[in-house]
Amino acid sequence: METPRYRRIVLKLSGEALAGEQGYGIAHAMLDTIAKQVTEVRRLGVEVALVVGGGNIWRGIAGSAQGMDRATADYMGMLATVMNALALQDALEKHGSDTRVLSAIEMRQVAEPYIRRRAIRHMEKGRIVIFAAGTGNPYFSTDTTAALRAAEIEAEVILMAKRVDGVYDSDPLKNPKAQKFESLSYLDVLSKGLGVMDSTATSLCMDNSLPLIVFDLNQEGNILRAVMGEMIGTYVGRESQ
Ligand code: UDP
């Protein structure tokens, strides 16, 4: 068996990734395939941290568009990520993985508070860590959370799970002639306005030289392929390669 390319990873799962085909809420079949793949990677000795979004339940920006106070709507979004984190924890435990949910908003009855050193310790002990409640601050996203936590725990890469197999110059679901990029620099992502992640998250990755791999979660085995260093999806780093 080959050795994995990465020793410590952050896997960013959007809320939509958990919704599967139904497009909202939590699809149990999706949870199950994600949990199976993540457990497989963990068994290779890779330290895994998950950052989960909440867009399948609530997005702050949608609430504020309807006249709600933006910060309140964003806190609701962060609470939505906690529900997803608990669902993922349950699915991972069913596959025999040891897990801890660490929440950026304290709620001791359901999750540990986020403490950086504790997160690292859990991973060293072989536990899968799930970061819930985003950064704990309104006006941010869970993409920014992934960049922030990856920098804090010194992860080597962020795996960005999407529903398309990489970054395209236009939406491949709408434009059949859309061209896929094999690799991009952070500056390309920012200057071309590509929808990889928001600009705050991209800048944080750039400032900390954190590479990203944007890949299709719906293709079974892709998390493992990315961890083994197979070229899948689109690589985003300091230089486009
Ligand atoms: N959110 C926030 N601060 C954070 C992370 C998330 O306010 O640090 C809120 C924000 O309202 C966002 C929602 O939580 O819309 C869900 O997160 P996100 O949109 O990033 O989820 P995803 O698109 O990954 O499903």
Residues whose N, C-alpha, C, O or C-beta is under 5 A from the ligand:
A	BS01	UDP	L13 S14 G15 E16 G53 G54 G55 N56 W58 R59 G60 I61 A73 D74 Y75 G77 M78 A133 G134 T135 G136 N137 P138 Y139 F140 S141 T142 D143
